[in-house]
Amino acid sequence: MEYKQIQELIKTINKSNISELSIEEGDFKITIKQEHTLAPQYVQMPQIQASMPQPVPQISSPAPQPVGAPSAEKPATAPAASNAITIKSPMIGTFYRSPSPDKPLFVNVGDEIKAGQVLCIIEAMKLFNEIESEISGRIIKVIADDSSPVEYDQPLFLVEPM
């Protein structure tokens, strides 16, 4: 069984209600188990009003600019395009933007990417899984932090399709 086939099995099992799957082909044997957790339960708590007056936060506003004057501040990141596509994590693990700490990042904001190009690595159970793009486009935003844990279906990148 090939690595890609195993990845597809894991994805399929994650999306299903199957708790365990075992496959045997000759000398090869694989067992995939999935923990099922109950959905969180929320309890409404009564609101308690304090008897002491609360301080009102001070909000300072910038000085008004003359009409027609250009704004001095530029947005830190480009606004997300309305047609942006979110690339999500296909598994639970640790998100890495480069193959190793001393190597360059796979992609940066503004980079043009092609379908099949490696965007990041997600480490799961000591296996380093290269995550490839399924679309061509331009990276608008990197959402996940390097070396941080990610959940299944968590947004990783925003891509403007080409």
C-alpha positions, 0 to 999 in steps of 0.5 A: 500500500502506498503512502498516498493511499494511507493518507486517503484512508486516514482522511476518509476515516476522519470524516466517517463514524468508523472507529477502527479499520484493519487492512491486511495485504500479504505481509503488510498490515495496517490498523487505523483507530479513531477516538470519538469524542462527544460534542461539548455541552454548553450550560447557560450561566446566570448573569450576575451584576456587580454592585460596584460601578465599573470604570469606563475604558478610555478610548483615544481616537486619532486626530481627525484628518482634513477632508481629502487628505490621504491616510498616513496608515496602510493596512499591515496585510492585504485585504482578503479577496472575496474569491479567496480559497482557504486551504485547511489542514487535512489532519491533526499535528504540528504545522511547519512552514519549512522542511527544517529550521535552517531551510527556507520557508516553502511559501511566503505571502505573495508567492504564486503557487501551483497545484501539487506544490508543497506548502507546508509539513504537518507532523503527526505521530513522528511522520512528516506529511508534506501538504500539497496545494490542490489549486494554483494561485497566490498566497494572500495570508498564512493563518497558522503559526510555525511550529504550532499544533493544528486541528483537522480542518483548521485553516492554514492558508488563504489563496487567491485562485488564478 
